[in-house]
């Protein structure tokens, strides 16, 4: 198996806020994905709220989505998409020939409307977004996918509130859902080296080596790693919501690939 590539460090993250009616009206005059052929064009979507644009400096979506390799026509699933910061970008990048399955798993619906409101707000103007709510263990989209993405959520696969989610079953379901050669991107907060899954429910972190082991056990190859979100000043001991690290945790970005044959 070839050694995975490593990409240089650059960025951090933030959150997303729902779109406004005024912006929605502005977007109605602009056809979905018209003239869009790269990530930079997607970032100009007038439906993206000002709050999301402010967060771009931390999340560096141009770099991270370029690393992911998402492209026009792709079929994408985003697991646990939250309010939709990346969902709208995926929608614009893949365009009308593509599809974005926003998967708010059944296990997370107990959090109430906030688990899906951001996605349902996008659907009237971004017709290629499909909301799905299966159990993560039973993830099974209606067509084979080019890309599966989860950002700052993989550690939750191990947490009690997500029961009965099982990371092994979920990773195997993702493997089955992808086309040969398809890509699985995992973005998450780094925990202390050697800690495994010890801190997932307390600090909301996971050891990158534990993620690699679990995902590769499902049949994936580690294709490339990125330090785009690395922060060497993060001690890995604080809860990710602590003010000392919130929004700039040491974050890993992993690209796994389903073998082409």
FIGU-990670 format. One line per 5 residues: their letters; for each residue x, y, z of N, C-alpha, C. Coordinates in Angstrom, 1 decimal, padded with zeros to 4 digits. Layout:
% FIGU-990670
A) X,Y,Z,X,Y,Z,X,Y,Z; ... $
//
This chain:
% FIGU-990670
XXXXX) 000.9,-001.2,000.0,000.0,000.0,000.0,000.9,001.2,000.0; 000.6,002.2,-000.9,001.5,003.4,-000.9,001.3,004.3,000.4; 002.4,005.0,000.7,002.3,005.8,001.9,001.4,007.0,001.6; 000.6,007.4,002.6,-000.3,008.5,002.4,000.4,009.8,002.3; -000.1,010.7,001.4,000.5,012.1,001.3,000.1,012.9,002.5 $
XXXXX) 001.0,013.9,002.7,000.7,014.9,003.8,000.7,016.3,003.3; -000.4,017.0,003.6,-000.6,018.4,003.1,-000.2,019.4,004.2; 000.3,020.5,003.9,000.8,021.5,004.8,-000.3,022.1,005.7; 000.1,022.7,006.9,-000.9,023.2,007.8,-001.5,024.5,007.3; -002.8,024.7,007.6,-003.3,026.1,007.4,-004.5,026.5,008.2 $
XXXXX) -005.6,025.7,008.5,-006.7,026.4,009.0,-007.5,025.8,010.2; -008.5,026.6,010.6,-009.3,026.2,011.7,-010.7,026.2,011.4; -011.7,026.4,012.3,-013.1,026.2,012.1,-014.0,027.1,012.8; -015.3,027.0,012.5,-016.3,027.8,013.2,-017.7,027.1,013.1; -018.7,027.9,013.0,-020.1,027.4,012.9,-020.8,028.2,011.9 $
XXXXX) -022.1,027.7,011.7,-022.9,028.3,010.6,-024.2,028.8,011.1; -024.8,029.8,010.5,-026.1,030.3,011.0,-027.1,030.3,009.8; -028.4,030.1,010.1,-029.4,030.0,009.1,-029.4,031.2,008.2; -029.9,030.9,006.9,-030.0,032.0,005.9,-031.2,032.9,006.2; -031.2,034.1,005.7,-032.3,035.0,005.9,-033.2,035.1,004.7 $
XXXXX) -034.4,035.5,004.8,-035.3,035.6,003.7,-034.8,036.5,002.6; -034.2,037.6,003.0,-033.7,038.6,002.0,-032.7,038.0,001.1; -031.8,037.2,001.7,-030.7,036.5,000.9,-031.4,035.5,000.1; -032.4,034.8,000.6,-033.0,033.7,-000.2,-033.7,034.3,-001.4; -034.3,035.5,-001.3,-034.9,036.1,-002.5,-033.8,036.5,-003.5 $
XXXXX) -032.7,037.0,-003.0,-031.6,037.3,-003.9,-031.1,036.1,-004.7; -031.0,035.0,-004.0,-030.5,033.8,-004.7,-031.6,033.2,-005.7; -032.8,033.5,-005.5,-033.9,032.9,-006.3,-033.6,033.4,-007.8; -033.0,034.6,-007.9,-032.8,035.1,-009.3,-031.5,034.5,-009.9; -030.8,033.7,-009.2,-029.6,033.1,-009.7,-029.7,031.6,-009.8 $
XXXXX) -029.7,031.0,-011.0,-029.8,029.6,-011.1,-028.8,028.8,-010.3; -029.2,027.7,-009.8,-028.3,026.8,-009.0,-027.1,026.4,-009.9; -025.9,026.6,-009.4,-024.7,026.2,-010.0,-024.4,026.8,-011.3; -025.1,027.8,-011.7,-024.8,028.4,-013.0,-023.4,028.9,-013.1; -022.7,028.4,-014.1,-021.3,028.9,-014.4,-020.3,028.5,-013.3 $
XXXXX) -020.7,027.6,-012.4,-019.8,027.2,-011.3,-018.9,026.0,-011.7; -017.6,026.2,-011.6,-016.7,025.1,-011.9,-015.6,024.9,-010.9; -015.7,025.6,-009.7,-014.6,025.4,-008.7,-015.1,025.8,-007.4; -014.4,025.5,-006.4,-014.7,025.8,-005.0,-014.9,027.3,-004.8; -014.0,028.1,-005.4,-014.0,029.5,-005.2,-015.3,030.1,-005.6 $
XXXXX) -015.9,029.6,-006.7,-017.2,030.1,-007.2,-018.3,029.8,-006.1; -018.2,028.6,-005.6,-019.2,028.2,-004.6,-019.2,029.2,-003.4; -018.0,029.7,-003.0,-017.9,030.6,-001.9,-018.6,031.9,-002.1; -018.9,032.2,-003.3,-019.6,033.5,-003.7,-021.1,033.4,-003.6; -021.6,032.2,-003.3,-023.1,032.0,-003.3,-023.7,033.1,-002.4 $
XXXXX) -024.6,033.9,-003.0,-025.3,035.0,-002.2,-026.1,034.5,-001.0; -026.5,033.2,-001.0,-027.3,032.7,000.1,-026.4,032.4,001.4; -025.1,032.4,001.2,-024.3,032.2,002.4,-024.4,033.5,003.3; -024.8,033.3,004.6,-024.9,034.4,005.4,-023.6,035.0,005.8; -023.7,036.3,006.3,-022.5,037.0,006.6,-021.7,036.3,007.7 $
XXXXX) -022.4,035.6,008.6,-021.7,034.9,009.7,-020.9,033.8,009.2; -021.4,033.1,008.2,-020.6,032.0,007.5,-019.4,032.6,006.9; -019.5,033.7,006.2,-018.4,034.3,005.5,-017.3,034.8,006.5; -017.7,035.2,007.7,-016.8,035.6,008.7,-016.0,034.4,009.2; -016.6,033.2,009.2,-016.0,032.0,009.7,-015.0,031.4,008.6 $
XXXXX) -015.1,031.8,007.4,-014.3,031.3,006.4,-012.8,031.5,006.7; -012.4,032.6,007.3,-011.0,032.8,007.6,-010.5,031.7,008.5; -011.3,031.2,009.4,-010.9,030.1,010.3,-010.9,028.7,009.6; -012.0,028.5,008.9,-012.2,027.2,008.3,-011.5,026.9,007.0; -011.1,028.0,006.3,-010.4,027.9,005.1,-011.1,026.9,004.1 $
XXXXX) -012.4,027.1,003.8,-013.1,026.1,003.0,-012.5,025.9,001.6; -011.9,027.0,001.0,-011.3,026.8,-000.3,-010.2,025.7,-000.3; -009.4,025.7,000.7,-008.3,024.8,000.8,-008.8,023.4,001.2; -009.7,023.3,002.2,-010.1,022.0,002.7,-011.0,021.2,001.7; -011.8,022.0,001.0,-012.7,021.3,000.0,-011.9,021.0,-001.3 $
XXXXX) -010.9,021.7,-001.6,-010.0,021.4,-002.7,-009.2,020.1,-002.3; -008.8,020.0,-001.1,-008.2,018.8,-000.6,-009.1,017.6,-000.7; -010.4,017.8,-000.3,-011.3,016.7,-000.4,-011.5,016.2,-001.8; -011.4,017.1,-002.8,-011.5,016.7,-004.2,-013.0,016.7,-004.7; -013.9,017.3,-004.0,-015.3,017.3,-004.5,-015.4,018.1,-005.8 $
XXXXX) -016.2,017.6,-006.7,-016.2,018.2,-008.1,-017.6,018.2,-008.6; -017.9,019.0,-009.7,-019.2,019.0,-010.3,-019.7,017.6,-010.7; -020.9,017.3,-010.5,-021.5,016.0,-010.8,-021.4,014.9,-009.7; -020.6,015.2,-008.7,-020.4,014.2,-007.6,-021.7,014.0,-006.8; -021.8,012.7,-006.3,-022.8,012.3,-005.4,-022.1,012.3,-004.0 $
XXXXX) -022.6,013.1,-003.1,-021.9,013.4,-001.8,-022.9,013.1,-000.7; -022.4,012.5,000.4,-023.1,012.4,001.7,-022.4,013.1,002.7; -023.1,014.0,003.5,-022.5,014.6,004.6,-023.1,014.1,005.9; -022.3,013.5,006.7,-022.9,012.9,007.9,-022.9,013.9,009.1; -024.1,014.1,009.7,-024.2,015.0,010.8,-023.8,016.5,010.3 $
XXXXX) -024.6,017.0,009.4,-024.2,018.3,008.8,-024.5,019.5,009.6; -025.1,019.4,010.8,-025.4,020.6,011.6,-026.3,021.6,010.9; -025.9,022.8,010.9,-026.7,023.9,010.3,-026.4,024.1,008.9; -025.4,023.4,008.3,-025.2,023.4,006.9,-024.1,024.2,006.3; -023.1,024.6,007.1,-022.0,025.4,006.6,-021.4,024.7,005.4 $
XXXXX) -021.1,023.5,005.4,-020.5,022.8,004.3,-021.5,022.3,003.3; -022.8,022.0,003.8,-023.8,021.5,002.9,-024.1,022.4,001.7; -024.2,023.7,001.9,-024.5,024.6,000.9,-023.3,024.7,-000.1; -022.1,024.6,000.4,-020.9,024.6,-000.5,-020.9,023.3,-001.4; -021.2,022.2,-000.7,-021.2,020.9,-001.5,-022.3,021.0,-002.6 $
XXXXX) -023.4,021.6,-002.2,-024.5,021.7,-003.2,-024.1,022.5,-004.4; -023.5,023.6,-004.2,-023.0,024.5,-005.2,-021.9,023.9,-006.1; -021.0,023.2,-005.4,-019.9,022.6,-006.2,-020.4,021.5,-007.1; -021.2,020.6,-006.6,-021.6,019.4,-007.4,-022.6,019.8,-008.5; -023.4,020.9,-008.2,-024.2,021.4,-009.2,-025.5,020.6,-009.5 $
XXXXX) -026.2,020.9,-010.5,-027.5,020.2,-010.8,-027.3,018.8,-011.2; -026.1,018.4,-011.7,-025.9,017.0,-012.1,-025.5,016.1,-010.9; -025.2,016.8,-009.8,-024.8,016.1,-008.6,-025.9,016.0,-007.5; -025.6,015.4,-006.4,-026.6,015.3,-005.3,-025.8,015.4,-004.0; -026.5,016.0,-003.0,-025.9,016.0,-001.6,-026.9,015.4,-000.7 $
XXXXX) -026.6,014.3,-000.1,-027.4,013.6,000.9,-026.9,014.2,002.3; -027.7,015.0,002.9,-027.4,015.5,004.2,-028.0,014.6,005.2; -027.2,013.9,005.9,-027.6,012.8,006.8,-027.6,013.2,008.3; -028.8,013.5,008.8,-029.0,013.8,010.2,-029.5,012.5,010.8; -028.6,011.7,011.4,-028.9,010.3,011.8,-030.0,010.3,012.8 $
XXXXX) -030.8,009.2,012.8,-031.9,009.0,013.8,-031.4,009.2,015.2; -030.2,008.8,015.5,-029.7,009.0,016.9,-029.6,010.4,017.3; -029.4,011.3,016.4,-029.2,012.7,016.8,-030.5,013.5,016.7; -031.5,013.0,016.2,-032.8,013.7,016.2,-033.4,014.0,017.6; -032.9,013.3,018.6,-033.3,013.6,019.9,-032.9,015.0,020.4 $
XXXXX) -032.0,015.6,019.6,-031.6,017.0,019.9,-032.6,018.0,019.5; -033.6,017.6,018.8,-034.7,018.4,018.4,-034.5,019.1,017.1; -035.3,020.1,016.8,-035.3,020.7,015.4,-034.0,021.2,014.9; -033.1,021.6,015.9,-031.8,022.1,015.4,-031.0,021.1,014.7; -031.3,019.8,014.8,-030.6,018.8,014.1,-030.9,018.8,012.6 $
XXXXX) -032.0,019.4,012.2,-032.4,019.4,010.8,-032.8,020.8,010.2; -033.1,021.8,011.1,-033.6,023.0,010.6,-032.7,023.7,009.6; -031.4,023.7,009.8,-030.5,024.3,008.8,-030.5,023.7,007.5; -030.8,022.4,007.4,-030.8,021.7,006.1,-032.2,022.0,005.4; -033.3,021.9,006.1,-034.6,022.2,005.5,-034.7,023.7,005.0 $
XXXXX) -033.9,024.6,005.7,-033.9,026.0,005.2,-033.2,026.1,003.9; -032.3,025.2,003.6,-031.5,025.3,002.3,-032.3,024.6,001.2; -033.1,023.6,001.4,-033.7,022.8,000.4,-034.5,023.6,-000.6; -035.3,024.6,-000.3,-036.1,025.3,-001.3,-035.3,025.9,-002.4; -034.1,026.4,-002.1,-033.3,027.0,-003.1,-032.1,026.2,-003.6 $
XXXXX) -031.8,025.1,-003.0,-030.7,024.2,-003.4,-031.3,022.8,-003.5; -031.9,022.6,-004.7,-032.8,021.5,-005.0,-032.0,020.1,-005.0; -030.7,020.2,-005.0,-030.0,018.9,-005.1,-029.6,018.4,-003.7; -030.2,019.0,-002.6,-029.9,018.6,-001.3,-031.1,017.7,-000.8; -030.8,016.5,-000.4,-031.8,015.5,000.1,-031.5,015.2,001.6 $
XXXXX) -032.4,015.5,002.5,-032.3,015.2,003.9,-032.6,013.7,004.1; -031.7,013.0,004.9,-032.0,011.6,005.2,-031.8,011.5,006.7; -032.6,010.6,007.4,-032.5,010.4,008.8,-032.4,008.9,009.2; -031.5,008.1,008.6,-031.4,006.7,009.0,-030.5,006.6,010.2; -030.6,005.4,010.8,-029.6,005.1,011.9,-028.2,005.1,011.2 $
XXXXX) -027.2,005.6,011.8,-025.9,005.5,011.2,-025.4,004.1,010.9; -025.8,003.2,011.7,-025.4,001.8,011.5,-026.1,001.3,010.2; -027.2,001.9,009.8,-027.9,001.4,008.6,-027.8,002.4,007.5; -026.8,003.2,007.4,-026.6,004.2,006.4,-026.6,003.5,005.0; -027.5,003.9,004.1,-027.6,003.2,002.9,-028.3,004.1,001.8 $
XXXXX) -027.5,005.0,001.2,-028.1,006.0,000.3,-028.6,005.2,-000.9; -029.5,005.9,-001.7,-030.2,005.2,-002.8,-029.3,005.1,-004.1; -028.1,005.6,-004.0,-027.2,005.5,-005.2,-025.7,005.5,-004.6; -024.8,004.9,-005.4,-023.4,004.9,-005.0,-022.8,006.3,-005.0; -021.9,006.5,-004.0,-021.4,007.9,-003.7,-020.0,008.1,-004.2 $
XXXXX) -019.6,009.3,-004.5,-018.2,009.7,-004.8,-017.5,010.1,-003.5; -018.2,010.7,-002.6,-017.6,011.2,-001.4,-018.5,011.1,-000.2; -018.0,010.7,000.9,-018.7,010.8,002.2,-017.8,011.7,003.1; -018.5,012.6,003.8,-017.8,013.6,004.6,-018.4,013.7,006.0; -017.5,013.8,007.0,-018.0,014.1,008.3,-016.9,015.0,009.0 $
XXXXX) -017.4,016.1,009.6,-016.5,017.1,010.2,-016.8,017.3,011.6; -015.8,017.1,012.5,-015.9,017.3,013.9,-017.1,016.5,014.5; -017.3,015.3,014.0,-018.4,014.5,014.5,-018.0,013.0,014.7; -016.9,012.6,014.1,-016.5,011.2,014.1,-016.4,010.7,015.6; -015.8,011.6,016.5,-015.7,011.2,017.9,-017.0,010.8,018.5 $
XXXXX) -018.1,011.5,018.0,-019.5,011.2,018.6,-019.9,009.8,018.3; -019.4,009.1,017.3,-019.7,007.7,017.0,-019.5,006.9,018.2; -018.7,007.3,019.2,-018.4,006.5,020.3,-019.1,007.0,021.6; -019.9,008.0,021.5,-020.5,008.6,022.7,-021.9,008.0,023.0; -022.2,008.0,024.3,-023.5,007.4,024.7,-024.7,008.0,024.1 $
XXXXX) -024.7,009.3,023.9,-025.9,010.0,023.3,-026.2,009.5,021.9; -025.2,008.9,021.2,-025.4,008.4,019.9,-025.8,006.9,019.8; -025.9,006.3,021.0,-026.3,004.9,021.0,-027.6,004.7,020.2; -027.6,003.6,019.4,-026.7,002.4,019.3,-025.7,002.5,018.2; -025.3,003.7,017.8,-024.2,003.8,016.8,-023.0,003.0,017.2 $
XXXXX) -022.5,002.3,016.2,-021.2,001.5,016.4,-020.3,001.9,015.3; -019.1,002.5,015.6,-018.2,003.0,014.6,-017.8,002.0,013.6; -017.6,000.7,014.0,-017.3,-000.3,013.1,-018.4,-000.6,012.0; -019.6,-000.7,012.5,-020.8,-000.9,011.6,-020.9,000.3,010.7; -020.8,001.5,011.2,-021.0,002.8,010.4,-019.9,002.8,009.3 $
XXXXX) -018.6,002.6,009.7,-017.6,002.6,008.7,-017.8,001.6,007.6; -018.3,000.4,007.9,-018.5,-000.6,006.9,-019.7,-000.2,006.0; -020.7,000.5,006.6,-021.8,001.0,005.8,-021.4,002.1,004.8; -020.5,002.9,005.3,-019.9,004.0,004.4,-019.1,003.3,003.3; -018.3,002.4,003.6,-017.5,001.6,002.6,-018.5,001.1,001.5 $
XXXXX) -019.5,000.4,001.9,-020.5,-000.2,001.0,-021.2,000.9,000.2; -021.4,002.1,000.7,-022.1,003.1,000.0,-021.3,003.8,-001.1; -020.0,003.7,-001.0,-019.1,004.4,-001.9,-018.9,003.6,-003.2; -018.6,004.4,-004.3,-018.2,003.7,-005.5,-016.8,003.2,-005.3; -016.3,002.3,-006.1,-014.9,001.9,-006.1,-014.1,003.2,-006.4 $
XXXXX) -013.1,003.4,-005.6,-012.3,004.7,-005.7,-012.8,005.9,-005.0; -014.0,005.7,-004.3,-014.7,006.8,-003.6,-013.9,007.2,-002.4; -014.2,008.4,-001.9,-013.4,009.0,-000.9,-014.2,009.2,000.4; -013.6,009.0,001.5,-014.2,009.2,002.9,-013.3,010.2,003.6; -013.8,011.4,003.9,-013.1,012.5,004.6,-013.5,012.5,006.1 $
XXXXX) -012.6,012.5,007.0,-012.8,012.6,008.4,-012.0,013.8,008.9; -012.8,014.7,009.5,-012.2,015.9,010.1,-012.6,015.9,011.6; -011.6,016.0,012.5,-012.0,016.0,013.9,-010.9,016.6,014.8; -011.2,016.8,016.1,-010.3,017.4,017.1,-009.3,016.3,017.5; -008.1,016.6,017.5,-007.0,015.7,018.0,-007.0,015.6,019.5 $
XXXXX) -006.9,014.4,020.0,-006.8,014.1,021.4,-005.3,013.8,021.6; -004.9,013.6,022.9,-003.6,013.2,023.3,-003.2,011.9,022.6; -001.9,011.9,022.2,-001.4,010.7,021.5,-001.5,009.5,022.4; -002.0,008.4,021.8,-002.2,007.2,022.6,-003.5,007.1,023.4; -004.3,008.1,023.4,-005.5,008.1,024.2,-006.7,007.3,023.6 $
XXXXX) -006.6,007.0,022.3,-007.6,006.2,021.7,-008.9,006.9,021.7; -010.0,006.3,022.3,-011.3,006.9,022.3,-011.7,007.4,023.7; -010.7,007.5,024.6,-010.9,007.8,026.0,-011.6,009.1,026.2; -011.3,010.1,025.3,-011.8,011.5,025.6,-012.9,011.9,024.7; -013.6,011.0,024.0,-014.6,011.4,023.1,-015.8,012.0,023.8 $
XXXXX) -016.2,011.5,024.9,-017.4,012.0,025.6,-017.1,013.1,026.6; -015.8,013.3,026.9,-015.5,014.3,027.9,-014.9,015.6,027.3; -013.8,015.4,026.5,-013.2,016.5,025.8,-013.7,016.7,024.4; -014.4,015.7,023.9,-014.9,015.8,022.5,-013.8,015.7,021.5; -012.8,014.9,021.8,-011.6,014.7,021.0,-011.4,013.2,020.8 $
XXXXX) -010.6,012.9,019.7,-010.3,011.5,019.5,-008.9,011.4,018.9; -008.1,010.4,019.3,-006.8,010.2,018.8,-006.8,009.9,017.3; -006.1,010.6,016.5,-006.1,010.4,015.1,-005.7,008.9,014.7; -004.8,008.3,015.5,-004.4,006.9,015.2,-005.6,006.0,015.4; -006.4,006.3,016.4,-007.6,005.4,016.6,-008.5,005.5,015.4 $
XXXXX) -008.7,006.7,014.8,-009.6,006.8,013.7,-009.0,006.1,012.5; -007.7,006.2,012.3,-007.1,005.5,011.2,-007.3,004.0,011.3; -007.1,003.4,012.5,-007.3,002.0,012.7,-008.7,001.6,012.4; -009.7,002.3,012.9,-011.1,001.9,012.8,-011.5,002.0,011.3; -011.1,003.0,010.6,-011.6,003.2,009.3,-010.9,002.2,008.3 $
XXXXX) -009.6,002.0,008.5,-008.9,001.0,007.7,-009.4,-000.4,008.0; -009.9,-000.7,009.2,-010.4,-002.0,009.5,-011.7,-002.3,008.6; -012.3,-001.3,008.1,-013.5,-001.4,007.3,-013.2,-001.7,005.8; -011.9,-001.6,005.5,-011.4,-001.9,004.2,-010.8,-000.7,003.4; -010.9,000.5,004.0,-010.4,001.7,003.4,-008.8,001.7,003.4 $
XXXXX) -008.3,002.4,002.4,-006.9,002.8,002.4,-006.7,004.2,002.8; -005.7,004.5,003.6,-005.4,005.9,004.0,-004.7,006.5,002.8; -005.4,007.4,002.1,-004.9,008.0,000.8,-004.0,009.2,001.1; -004.4,010.1,002.0,-003.7,011.3,002.2,-004.1,011.9,003.6; -003.2,012.6,004.2,-003.5,013.3,005.5,-003.1,014.8,005.3 $
XXXXX) -003.8,015.6,006.0,-003.6,017.1,005.9,-003.4,017.7,007.2; -002.5,018.7,007.3,-002.3,019.5,008.5,-002.9,020.9,008.3; -003.8,021.0,007.4,-004.4,022.3,007.1,-005.0,023.0,008.4; -005.5,022.1,009.3,-006.2,022.7,010.5,-005.3,022.5,011.8; -004.1,022.1,011.6,-003.2,021.8,012.7,-003.0,023.1,013.6 $
XXXXX) -002.9,022.9,014.9,-002.5,023.9,015.8,-001.6,023.3,016.9; -000.3,023.5,016.7,000.7,022.9,017.6,000.6,023.5,019.0; -000.1,024.6,019.2,-000.2,025.2,020.6,-001.3,024.6,021.4; -002.1,023.7,020.8,-003.2,023.1,021.5,-002.7,022.0,022.3; -002.8,022.0,023.7,-002.3,021.0,024.5,-003.0,019.6,024.5 $
XXXXX) -004.2,019.6,023.8,-005.0,018.4,023.7,-005.6,018.0,025.0; -005.6,018.9,026.0,-006.2,018.5,027.4,-007.4,019.3,027.7; -007.8,020.3,026.9,-009.0,021.1,027.2,-010.2,020.6,026.4; -011.4,020.7,027.0,-012.6,020.5,026.2,-012.6,021.4,025.0; -013.1,020.9,023.9,-013.0,021.7,022.7,-013.9,023.0,022.7 $
XXXXX) -014.8,023.0,023.7,-015.7,024.2,023.9,-015.1,025.2,024.9; -013.9,024.9,025.4,-013.3,025.8,026.3,-012.8,027.0,025.5; -012.9,028.2,026.1,-012.5,029.4,025.4,-011.1,029.5,025.0; -010.2,028.7,025.7,-008.8,028.7,025.3,-008.5,028.1,024.0; -009.4,027.2,023.5,-009.1,026.5,022.3,-010.3,026.5,021.3 $
XXXXX) -011.4,027.0,021.8,-012.6,026.9,020.9,-012.4,027.6,019.6; -012.7,026.9,018.5,-012.5,027.5,017.2,-011.1,027.3,016.6; -010.2,026.9,017.4,-008.8,026.7,016.9,-008.1,025.5,017.5; -008.9,024.4,017.7,-008.3,023.2,018.2,-007.3,022.6,017.2; -006.4,021.7,017.6,-005.6,021.0,016.7,-006.5,020.0,016.0 $
XXXXX) -006.7,020.2,014.8,-007.7,019.3,014.0,-007.0,018.6,012.9; -007.3,017.3,012.8,-006.7,016.5,011.7,-007.7,016.4,010.5; -007.2,016.2,009.3,-008.1,016.0,008.2,-007.5,014.8,007.5; -008.3,013.7,007.4,-007.9,012.4,006.8,-008.7,012.1,005.5; -008.0,011.7,004.5,-008.7,011.3,003.3,-008.4,009.8,003.1 $
XXXXX) -009.5,009.0,003.2,-009.5,007.6,003.0,-010.1,007.3,001.6; -009.7,006.2,001.1,-010.2,005.8,-000.3,-010.6,004.4,-000.3; -011.8,004.1,-000.9,-012.2,002.7,-001.2,-011.4,002.2,-002.4; -010.7,001.1,-002.3,-009.9,000.6,-003.4,-010.7,000.6,-004.7; -010.0,000.9,-005.8,-010.7,001.0,-007.0,-011.1,-000.4,-007.6 $
X) -010.6,-001.4,-007.1,-010.9,-002.8,-007.6,-011.2,-003.7,-006.4 $
//
